């Protein structure tokens, strides 16, 4: 317990201390580009049964630093795919400004539900980010050349202690993989997990339910040497607050589908009612 408390203090100090360099992890050294390590690489899970989780997960590169992200929405009308990640890949904080976006790269290993022979890289726009403890989140967008699958941000309550979820991310910049993690606690600042604590490069990766719904974003770890440390994730309420603050609350809305319902007196010719189409929540 004392060890975790000390790490939390150190993590908070690093996040609050200004730095001109980009960081791919908030506590450990900067891991740049395709950094490779043999340290604590447990069996990376990319089985076919995790395909639905892997296809929405991407690698993000900016100024030589690498992190992870999750496609959280795809707009068929514009072709934009929106990616949620952590904020500490960039210094400070930036509110959404449509006239001011930073450049980044998004790399994916999947297209149309299938794994590609080689990963594809796309230019991306960084729309806003927060580097504050408890609000470590960002939003990017890019235009893939296929209709992208996505993991919507949960519209429900925060996950409960003891629940097993899926942590997605790129260990050391490698191909995205999945690990099982268990919710340990949820306080005012963090959602924490135990089992398979994150390794360098997984910052920004999504915490997903088995139904491929996003409930958290990875920002840190207490131990990269064993995998037995604590994983730290930005919780749902903070994600929602940041998206609302930056004018993207529409990404938080429940997916809608068109449904047909009968309208009262629809056969009344004097009122000229017909059967109408209305949006209904997809549940």
C-alpha positions as CSV (number, residue, x, y, z in Angstrom):
1,X,0.0,0.0,0.0
2,X,2.9,2.4,0.8
3,X,4.5,1.6,-2.5
4,X,1.3,2.5,-4.4
5,X,0.9,5.7,-2.5
6,X,4.5,6.7,-3.2
7,X,4.0,6.0,-6.9
8,X,0.8,8.1,-7.0
9,X,2.7,11.0,-5.6
10,X,5.4,10.6,-8.1
11,X,2.9,10.3,-11.0
12,X,1.1,13.5,-9.9
13,X,4.4,15.4,-9.6
14,X,5.4,14.4,-13.1
15,X,2.0,15.4,-14.6
16,X,2.1,18.8,-12.9
17,X,5.7,19.5,-13.7
18,X,6.1,21.3,-17.1
19,X,8.2,19.7,-19.7
20,X,9.0,20.7,-23.3
21,X,9.1,17.1,-24.4
22,X,6.3,14.8,-25.4
23,X,5.8,11.8,-23.1
24,X,4.4,8.4,-24.0
25,X,4.1,7.4,-20.3
26,X,3.5,9.7,-17.4
27,X,5.9,8.2,-14.9
28,X,8.5,6.2,-16.7
29,X,11.1,7.4,-19.3
30,X,10.0,8.5,-22.8
31,X,9.6,5.6,-25.2
32,X,10.0,6.8,-28.7
33,X,9.1,5.4,-32.1
34,X,9.1,1.6,-32.4
35,X,10.8,1.1,-29.0
36,X,11.3,-2.6,-28.4
37,X,11.8,-4.2,-25.0
38,X,12.0,-7.8,-23.8
39,X,10.9,-6.7,-20.3
40,X,7.7,-8.0,-19.1
41,X,6.1,-9.0,-22.4
42,X,3.5,-11.5,-21.4
43,X,1.8,-13.5,-24.1
44,X,0.3,-10.9,-26.3
45,X,-3.2,-11.9,-27.1
46,X,-4.4,-11.5,-30.7
47,X,-6.6,-14.5,-31.0
48,X,-9.5,-14.5,-33.5
49,X,-12.0,-14.3,-30.6
50,X,-10.6,-10.8,-29.8
51,X,-11.0,-9.5,-33.4
52,X,-13.8,-7.2,-32.5
53,X,-11.6,-5.4,-30.0
54,X,-8.5,-5.4,-32.1
55,X,-10.1,-3.8,-35.2
56,X,-11.0,-0.6,-33.3
57,X,-7.6,-0.2,-31.7
58,X,-4.7,1.8,-33.2
59,X,-1.3,3.1,-32.6
60,X,-0.7,6.9,-32.4
61,X,2.6,8.6,-33.2
62,X,3.5,12.2,-32.7
63,X,6.9,13.9,-32.6
64,X,8.7,10.6,-32.4
65,X,6.6,9.4,-29.4
66,X,4.2,6.5,-29.6
67,X,1.0,5.7,-27.8
68,X,-2.3,3.8,-28.3
69,X,-5.9,4.8,-29.1
70,X,-9.4,3.5,-29.9
71,X,-11.7,4.4,-32.8
72,X,-14.8,5.7,-30.9
73,X,-16.9,6.8,-33.8
74,X,-17.0,6.7,-37.6
75,X,-19.0,9.2,-39.6
76,X,-20.0,7.6,-43.0
77,X,-21.1,10.9,-44.4
78,X,-17.7,12.6,-44.0
79,X,-15.4,9.7,-43.8
80,X,-13.9,10.8,-40.5
81,X,-12.9,8.2,-37.9
82,X,-12.6,9.7,-34.4
83,X,-10.0,8.3,-32.0
84,X,-9.9,8.7,-28.3
85,X,-6.5,8.5,-26.6
86,X,-4.5,9.9,-23.6
87,X,-3.5,13.6,-23.3
88,X,0.1,13.2,-22.0
89,X,1.5,12.6,-25.5
90,X,1.4,16.4,-25.7
91,X,2.5,19.0,-23.2
92,X,-0.1,21.1,-21.2
93,X,-3.7,21.3,-22.3
94,X,-5.5,22.4,-25.4
95,X,-9.2,23.1,-25.8
96,X,-10.9,22.4,-29.1
97,X,-10.3,25.1,-31.7
98,X,-11.5,24.2,-35.3
99,X,-8.8,26.6,-36.7
100,X,-5.9,25.0,-34.8
101,X,-5.1,21.3,-35.0
102,X,-1.8,19.5,-34.6
103,X,-0.7,16.8,-36.9
104,X,-0.2,13.1,-35.9
105,X,-0.2,9.6,-37.4
106,X,-2.6,6.8,-36.8
107,X,-1.4,3.2,-37.6
108,X,-3.8,0.3,-37.9
109,X,-3.3,-3.4,-38.5
110,X,-6.9,-4.1,-39.5
111,X,-9.1,-3.1,-42.4
112,X,-12.8,-4.0,-42.8
113,X,-12.6,-6.6,-40.0
114,X,-9.5,-8.4,-41.5
115,X,-5.9,-8.2,-40.5
116,X,-3.7,-6.7,-43.3
117,X,-0.4,-8.1,-44.4
118,X,1.3,-4.9,-43.4
119,X,0.0,-2.0,-41.2
120,X,-1.4,1.1,-42.8
121,X,-0.5,4.6,-41.6
122,X,-2.8,7.7,-41.9
123,X,-2.4,11.4,-41.3
124,X,-4.5,12.5,-38.3
125,X,-5.6,15.8,-36.7
126,X,-5.3,16.2,-32.9
127,X,-8.4,18.1,-31.9
128,X,-8.0,18.6,-28.2
129,X,-6.3,17.1,-25.2
130,X,-5.9,17.4,-21.4
131,X,-2.8,16.5,-19.5
132,X,-4.4,16.9,-16.1
133,X,-4.4,14.1,-13.6
134,X,-7.8,12.4,-13.7
135,X,-8.6,14.0,-17.1
136,X,-5.8,12.5,-19.2
137,X,-7.7,12.2,-22.5
138,X,-7.5,13.4,-26.1
139,X,-9.4,13.3,-29.3
140,X,-8.0,12.8,-32.8
141,X,-9.6,12.1,-36.2
142,X,-8.4,10.6,-39.5
143,X,-9.9,9.4,-42.8
144,X,-9.4,5.7,-43.4
145,X,-10.1,4.2,-46.8
146,X,-12.7,1.8,-45.5
147,X,-15.8,2.0,-43.3
148,X,-14.3,1.7,-39.9
149,X,-15.7,-0.3,-37.0
150,X,-15.7,1.6,-33.7
151,X,-16.1,1.2,-29.9
152,X,-18.6,3.8,-28.7
153,X,-18.0,5.6,-25.4
154,X,-20.3,4.0,-22.8
155,X,-23.5,5.8,-22.0
156,X,-24.0,3.7,-18.9
157,X,-22.6,3.7,-15.4
158,X,-18.9,3.2,-14.6
159,X,-17.7,-0.4,-14.3
160,X,-17.8,-1.9,-10.8
161,X,-15.0,-3.4,-8.8
162,X,-14.1,-7.0,-9.6
163,X,-15.3,-6.8,-13.2
164,X,-13.0,-8.3,-15.8
165,X,-12.5,-6.1,-18.8
166,X,-10.2,-5.9,-21.9
167,X,-7.1,-3.6,-22.0
168,X,-6.0,-2.8,-25.6
169,X,-2.8,-1.2,-26.6
170,X,0.6,-1.4,-28.3
171,X,3.4,-2.7,-26.1
172,X,6.6,-0.8,-27.0
173,X,5.0,0.3,-30.3
174,X,4.3,-3.2,-31.5
175,X,1.1,-4.5,-33.0
176,X,-2.0,-3.9,-30.8
177,X,-2.8,-6.7,-28.4
178,X,-5.4,-7.5,-25.7
179,X,-5.0,-8.4,-22.1
180,X,-7.5,-9.2,-19.4
181,X,-7.6,-6.8,-16.4
182,X,-9.8,-6.6,-13.3
183,X,-11.3,-3.4,-11.9
184,X,-9.8,-2.7,-8.5
185,X,-11.1,0.7,-7.5
186,X,-12.7,3.9,-8.8
187,X,-12.0,7.1,-7.0
188,X,-12.3,10.8,-7.9
189,X,-9.2,10.7,-10.0
190,X,-8.6,7.3,-11.5
191,X,-10.1,3.9,-12.4
192,X,-7.5,1.4,-11.3
193,X,-7.0,-2.2,-12.4
194,X,-5.0,-5.2,-11.2
195,X,-3.6,-8.1,-13.2
196,X,-1.6,-7.5,-16.4
197,X,-0.6,-3.9,-15.6
198,X,0.2,-1.8,-18.7
199,X,3.5,-1.7,-20.3
200,X,5.2,1.3,-22.0
201,X,3.4,2.2,-25.2
202,X,-0.1,1.3,-24.0
203,X,-0.9,4.8,-22.8
204,X,-4.1,6.0,-24.5
205,X,-5.3,2.4,-25.1
206,X,-8.9,1.7,-24.5
207,X,-10.5,-0.2,-21.6
208,X,-13.3,-2.1,-23.4
209,X,-16.2,-4.4,-22.4
210,X,-16.7,-7.7,-24.2
211,X,-19.4,-5.9,-26.2
212,X,-16.7,-3.5,-27.5
213,X,-17.9,-0.4,-25.5
214,X,-15.2,2.0,-24.2
215,X,-15.3,2.6,-20.4
216,X,-11.8,4.1,-19.8
217,X,-8.5,5.2,-21.3
218,X,-5.1,4.0,-20.0
219,X,-2.7,6.7,-18.8
220,X,-0.2,5.0,-16.4
221,X,1.1,2.1,-14.4
222,X,2.9,1.5,-11.1
223,X,5.2,-1.2,-12.4
224,X,6.5,-2.2,-15.8
225,X,8.9,-4.9,-14.7
226,X,6.5,-7.6,-13.7
227,X,3.0,-6.9,-14.9
228,X,1.8,-7.2,-11.3
229,X,1.4,-3.5,-10.7
230,X,-1.6,-1.2,-10.8
231,X,-3.0,0.1,-14.0
232,X,-4.4,3.6,-14.1
233,X,-7.2,4.7,-16.4
234,X,-9.1,7.9,-17.0
235,X,-12.7,7.1,-15.9
236,X,-15.9,7.6,-17.8
237,X,-17.1,10.7,-16.0
238,X,-13.9,12.6,-16.7
239,X,-14.0,11.5,-20.4
240,X,-17.6,12.8,-20.7
241,X,-16.8,16.1,-19.0
242,X,-13.9,16.7,-21.4
243,X,-15.9,15.9,-24.5
244,X,-18.8,18.1,-23.4
245,X,-16.4,20.9,-22.5
246,X,-14.8,20.8,-25.9
247,X,-18.1,20.7,-27.9
248,X,-18.1,17.0,-28.8
249,X,-21.0,15.8,-26.6
250,X,-22.5,14.3,-29.7
251,X,-19.9,11.5,-29.5
252,X,-21.4,10.5,-26.2
253,X,-24.9,10.0,-27.4
254,X,-26.5,6.6,-27.7
255,X,-26.3,5.1,-31.2
256,X,-29.5,5.7,-33.0
257,X,-31.3,3.6,-35.6
258,X,-34.4,4.3,-37.6
259,X,-37.5,2.5,-36.4
260,X,-41.1,2.4,-37.5
261,X,-44.0,3.0,-35.1
262,X,-47.7,3.4,-35.7
263,X,-49.0,6.9,-35.1
264,X,-52.4,7.3,-33.4
265,X,-55.2,7.9,-35.9
266,X,-52.8,7.4,-38.8
267,X,-55.7,6.1,-40.9
268,X,-57.7,9.3,-40.4
269,X,-57.8,10.8,-43.9
270,X,-58.9,14.2,-42.6
271,X,-55.7,14.4,-40.6
272,X,-53.6,12.9,-43.4
273,X,-51.5,10.9,-40.9
274,X,-49.3,8.2,-42.3
275,X,-46.9,5.9,-40.5
276,X,-43.9,7.9,-39.5
277,X,-40.2,7.1,-39.0
278,X,-38.6,8.2,-35.7
279,X,-35.2,7.5,-34.2
280,X,-35.2,5.0,-31.4
281,X,-32.4,4.1,-29.1
282,X,-30.6,0.9,-30.3
283,X,-30.6,-1.4,-27.4
